[in-house]
């Protein structure tokens, strides 16, 4: 814990809270409360886990963003994965959170309970290892996530090709961070004054994907880590920019993020993936050039092509507010299903399933009175 304690130091937190309050005094009162989006669900959980929202002075409200990969996974994509898992002779591998997200055909966990061979893995390399261990089965890795996890999939596919593993394929739903933010900023029903950008995505892509936000929308962006000091430092940077009338991309996570990103990871992604013409997002609809698909050089590993899968589109359950929460138009506790029909043990929407979901954060860290 010695490397974490300094980023949770109570006195340092108090100092930052005071500095944020001072910076707020320089913001026109008519603009307050400021609407600050924490893009990543990891930041949402940090806010509520450590009670940061209750420590901050009045004048700041948080808007929960679309940066949780499980949360933006459309229900139709879950059905695609379930369809593959049900095929005889198939072994489907997935990250843990994704197996509990329900689609119209149920969840991957339901498919496993019904006899499908569904395995939870920690990395795509685990799935590749299973393919080598089970040469009589078709092993499919359900590849989801932003640029954070895409490099691992890319490197695994390179290794699969080098080793000649023919019974391994990928159901690809990797997505990119910029297009959904543009979709939200273009939404007339959402007001944002600034954004706190995710540290882990930025470790890969650097600062450039956020540049359009400051140039076209004149909104400040500050990249943050996930400890209290990290987040509050970034928040202070956002408020100071607003007070000064500036809009810049700042990096408050320099111990992990370089301005140009990770060159090795970016090269691997460029080799294995290409931008898909259009990708579906839960709550945001179809967004042009927002997702990644396998390049022609790796088409043999595309599970959709291998199994002749036709992607499906499935509507959200009646009354589910996940779409509005992801767009910053609704707070989780205002959803009519929250804490009633939708709970962590019996989730209706992905935001209650994911360990980074905004609904899960509200449910875990807030009392009914809040």
C-alpha positions in Angstrom: 0.0 0.0 0.0 3.0 2.4 0.4 2.7 3.3 -3.3 -1.0 4.1 -3.0 -1.2 5.8 0.4 0.3 9.1 -0.9 -2.6 9.3 -3.5 -5.1 8.9 -0.7 -3.6 11.2 1.9 -6.4 13.0 3.8 -4.5 16.3 4.2 -3.7 16.4 0.5 -7.3 15.8 -0.2 -8.3 18.7 2.1 -5.9 21.0 0.4 -7.2 20.1 -3.1 -10.8 20.6 -2.0 -9.9 24.0 -0.7 -8.1 24.9 -4.0 -11.1 23.7 -6.0 -13.4 26.0 -3.9 -11.1 28.9 -4.5 -11.0 28.3 -8.2 -14.8 28.1 -8.3 -15.0 31.7 -7.0 -13.5 32.7 -10.3 -16.3 31.1 -12.2 -19.4 33.2 -13.1 -22.1 32.2 -10.6 -24.7 32.0 -13.4 -22.7 29.1 -14.9 -22.9 27.1 -11.7 -23.3 24.4 -10.9 -20.7 23.3 -13.4 -21.5 20.1 -15.3 -18.4 18.0 -15.3 -18.4 14.7 -17.0 -16.2 11.9 -15.7 -15.9 9.9 -18.8 -14.8 6.6 -17.2 -16.8 4.4 -14.9 -13.7 3.8 -12.9 -13.8 7.5 -12.0 -17.5 7.2 -11.1 -16.7 4.5 -8.6 -13.8 6.5 -7.2 -16.1 9.5 -6.6 -18.6 7.5 -4.7 -16.3 5.0 -3.0 -14.3 7.8 -1.4 -17.2 10.2 -1.0 -15.5 12.9 -3.1 -18.8 14.4 -4.3 -19.8 15.0 -0.6 -16.5 16.7 0.2 -16.6 19.1 -2.7 -18.1 22.6 -2.4 -21.4 23.4 -4.1 -21.1 24.5 -7.6 -20.0 21.2 -9.2 -22.3 18.4 -10.5 -21.0 15.2 -12.1 -22.3 13.8 -15.3 -21.5 10.1 -15.7 -20.0 9.3 -19.1 -19.9 6.4 -21.6 -16.4 5.1 -20.7 -17.4 1.7 -19.4 -17.0 -0.8 -22.1 -19.4 -3.3 -20.7 -22.0 -0.6 -20.2 -22.0 0.5 -23.8 -22.1 -3.1 -25.1 -25.4 -3.3 -27.1 -27.8 -6.1 -26.2 -27.6 -7.4 -29.8 -23.9 -8.1 -29.4 -24.6 -10.1 -26.3 -27.1 -12.2 -28.3 -24.4 -12.7 -30.9 -22.0 -14.1 -28.3 -24.7 -16.3 -26.8 -25.5 -17.6 -30.3 -21.9 -18.6 -30.8 -21.6 -20.1 -27.3 -24.6 -22.4 -28.0 -23.0 -23.8 -31.2 -21.8 -27.4 -30.7 -18.1 -27.8 -30.4 -17.5 -24.1 -29.5 -15.8 -22.8 -26.4 -16.5 -19.1 -25.8 -14.1 -17.0 -23.6 -15.1 -13.7 -22.1 -14.0 -11.1 -19.5 -15.9 -11.6 -16.2 -18.3 -8.6 -16.3 -19.5 -9.3 -19.8 -20.9 -12.8 -19.0 -23.6 -11.4 -16.7 -25.0 -8.7 -19.1 -28.4 -9.8 -20.3 -29.6 -9.8 -23.9 -32.8 -11.1 -25.4 -31.3 -14.6 -25.4 -30.3 -14.3 -21.8 -26.7 -13.8 -20.7 -23.6 -15.8 -21.3 -23.9 -17.0 -17.7 -27.3 -18.3 -18.5 -25.9 -20.1 -21.6 -23.2 -21.7 -19.4 -25.9 -22.9 -16.9 -27.7 -24.5 -19.9 -24.6 -26.4 -20.9 -22.6 -24.1 -23.2 -18.9 -24.1 -22.7 -18.3 -20.5 -21.5 -15.0 -19.6 -19.7 -14.1 -16.5 -17.9 -10.5 -15.3 -18.8 -8.3 -12.5 -17.7 -6.7 -11.9 -21.1 -7.0 -13.0 -24.7 -3.8 -14.9 -24.2 -5.7 -17.2 -21.8 -8.2 -17.8 -24.6 -5.4 -18.6 -27.0 -3.9 -21.1 -24.5 -7.3 -22.8 -24.3 -7.4 -23.1 -28.1 -4.1 -24.9 -28.0 -5.3 -27.2 -25.2 -8.6 -28.0 -27.0 -7.7 -28.6 -30.7 -11.0 -30.3 -31.2 -13.0 -27.2 -30.3 -13.5 -23.8 -32.0 -12.4 -21.3 -29.3 -13.9 -17.8 -29.6 -12.7 -14.8 -27.6 -15.4 -12.1 -27.0 -13.1 -9.1 -27.5 -14.6 -5.9 -26.0 -13.3 -2.7 -24.6 -11.8 0.6 -25.6 -8.2 1.2 -26.7 -7.3 0.0 -23.2 -7.8 -3.7 -24.1 -7.5 -3.6 -27.9 -3.7 -3.9 -27.9 -3.8 -7.1 -26.0 -6.2 -8.6 -28.5 -4.0 -7.4 -31.4 -0.9 -8.9 -29.9 -2.7 -12.2 -29.2 -3.9 -12.4 -32.8 -0.4 -11.8 -34.1 0.8 -14.6 -31.9 -2.0 -16.9 -33.1 -1.0 -16.3 -36.7 2.7 -16.8 -36.0 1.9 -20.1 -34.2 -0.6 -21.3 -36.7 -3.5 -21.8 -34.3 -6.4 -22.4 -36.6 -9.2 -23.1 -34.1 -9.0 -19.6 -32.5 -11.1 -16.6 -33.5 -12.4 -13.3 -32.1 -15.9 -11.8 -31.9 -14.7 -8.2 -32.1 -16.4 -5.3 -30.4 -13.5 -3.1 -29.6 -14.5 0.6 -29.7 -12.7 4.0 -29.6 -13.0 6.8 -27.1 -13.5 9.9 -29.4 -16.7 9.3 -31.4 -19.1 8.7 -28.4 -17.8 11.9 -26.8 -18.6 13.7 -30.0 -22.1 12.2 -30.1 -22.8 13.4 -26.5 -21.3 16.9 -27.1 -23.6 17.2 -30.2 -26.7 16.2 -28.2 -28.7 19.4 -27.5 -30.1 17.8 -24.4 -26.8 17.5 -22.6 -24.9 20.5 -21.1 -21.2 20.0 -20.3 -18.7 22.5 -19.0 -15.6 20.2 -18.9 -14.5 16.6 -19.0 -12.2 14.4 -16.9 -10.7 11.9 -19.3 -9.8 8.2 -18.5 -6.2 7.5 -17.6 -6.1 3.9 -18.8 -7.3 4.7 -22.4 -4.9 7.6 -22.5 -2.0 5.4 -21.6 -2.5 3.9 -25.0 -3.7 6.8 -27.2 -2.1 9.8 -25.5 -3.7 13.2 -25.6 -4.5 13.7 -29.3 -8.0 11.9 -29.3 -9.3 14.7 -27.1 -8.0 17.6 -29.1 -11.2 18.0 -31.1 -13.1 18.7 -27.8 -11.1 21.8 -27.0 -10.8 23.0 -30.6 -14.4 22.4 -31.8 -16.4 22.6 -28.6 -14.2 24.8 -26.4 -14.5 22.4 -23.4 -11.5 21.8 -21.1 -10.3 18.2 -20.8 -7.9 16.9 -18.1 -6.6 13.3 -18.0 -6.8 11.6 -14.6 -5.8 8.5 -12.7 -8.1 6.7 -10.4 -7.0 7.5 -6.9 -8.6 10.4 -5.0 -5.6 12.7 -5.4 -5.5 11.9 -9.1 -9.1 12.7 -9.7 -9.2 15.9 -7.6 -6.1 17.2 -9.2 -7.7 16.8 -12.6 -10.9 18.3 -11.4 -9.0 21.3 -10.1 -7.4 21.7 -13.6 -10.9 21.6 -15.2 -12.3 24.3 -12.9 -9.2 26.5 -13.3 -9.5 26.4 -17.0 -13.2 27.3 -16.9 -12.4 30.2 -14.5 -9.6 31.4 -16.9 -11.7 31.0 -20.0 -9.3 28.4 -21.4 -9.9 25.1 -23.2 -6.9 22.8 -23.3 -6.1 19.1 -23.0 -4.1 18.7 -19.8 -2.4 15.6 -18.4 -2.7 15.1 -14.7 -1.6 11.5 -14.8 1.9 11.9 -16.1 3.3 9.0 -14.1 1.4 6.7 -16.5 0.4 8.7 -19.6 2.7 10.1 -22.2 1.4 12.8 -24.5 1.9 10.6 -27.6 0.6 7.4 -26.0 2.2 4.0 -26.3 3.8 3.6 -29.6 4.1 -0.2 -29.4 0.4 -0.6 -28.6 -0.6 1.8 -31.3 1.5 0.0 -34.0 -0.1 -3.4 -33.0 -3.6 -2.0 -33.2 -2.8 -0.4 -36.6 -1.6 -3.7 -38.0 -4.5 -5.9 -36.8 -7.5 -3.6 -36.8 -9.2 -1.1 -39.1 -12.0 1.3 -38.4 -15.5 -0.2 -38.9 -17.8 1.8 -41.1 -20.4 1.9 -38.3 -20.7 0.4 -34.8 -23.6 0.1 -32.4 -23.5 1.5 -28.9 -25.9 1.0 -26.1 -27.6 4.3 -25.5 -25.9 6.1 -28.3 -27.1 4.2 -31.3 -25.0 3.6 -34.4 -21.9 5.8 -34.6 -19.8 6.1 -37.8 -16.2 4.9 -37.6 -16.3 4.4 -33.8 -15.4 0.8 -33.6 -12.6 -1.6 -34.7 -12.8 -4.6 -37.0 -10.2 -7.0 -38.0 -8.1 -6.0 -41.0 -8.0 -8.1 -44.1 -4.7 -9.5 -43.0 -6.4 -11.1 -40.0 -9.8 -11.8 -41.5 -9.3 -15.5 -41.0 -9.6 -14.9 -37.2 -12.9 -13.0 -37.5 -15.6 -15.1 -35.8 -18.4 -13.3 -37.6 -17.0 -14.5 -41.0 -16.0 -17.9 -39.7 -19.5 -18.7 -38.4 -21.5 -16.7 -40.9 -22.9 -14.6 -38.0 -25.2 -11.7 -38.9 -25.1 -9.1 -36.1 -28.5 -8.4 -34.5 -30.0 -5.3 -33.1 -32.1 -5.6 -29.9 -34.1 -2.9 -28.2 -33.6 -2.0 -24.5 -36.0 -3.5 -22.0 -39.1 -1.4 -21.3 -38.4 1.1 -18.5 -34.6 0.7 -18.5 -32.8 4.0 -18.2 -29.3 2.9 -19.2 -29.4 4.8 -22.4 -30.3 8.1 -20.7 -27.7 7.5 -18.0 -25.0 6.9 -20.6 -25.9 10.1 -22.4 -25.8 12.2 -19.2 -29.5 12.8 -19.2 -30.5 10.8 -16.2 -29.1 9.9 -12.9 -29.1 6.2 -12.0 -31.4 6.5 -8.9 -34.0 8.3 -11.1 -34.5 5.3 -13.3 -37.8 3.6 -12.4 -36.2 0.2 -12.2 -33.2 1.2 -10.1 -33.0 -0.9 -6.8 -36.4 -2.5 -7.5 -36.6 -4.6 -10.7 -32.9 -3.9 -11.4 -30.3 -4.9 -8.7 -26.8 -6.4 -8.9 -28.2 -9.9 -8.2 -30.9 -9.5 -10.9 -29.7 -6.8 -13.3 -31.9 -5.5 -16.1 -29.3 -3.2 -17.6 -25.5 -3.3 -18.1 -24.8 -0.4 -15.9 -25.9 -2.4 -12.9 -23.8 -5.4 -14.0 -20.4 -3.8 -14.7 -17.9 -3.2 -11.9 -17.5 0.2 -13.5 -21.2 0.9 -14.1 -22.7 4.1 -12.7 -25.8 2.2 -11.4 -23.6 -0.3 -9.6 -21.7 2.6 -8.0 -24.9 4.3 -6.8 -26.3 1.0 -5.5 -23.1 0.0 -3.7 -22.1 3.4 -2.2 -25.2 5.4 -1.7 -28.1 5.0 0.8 -31.7 5.2 -0.3 -31.9 8.7 1.3 -29.1 9.9 -1.0 
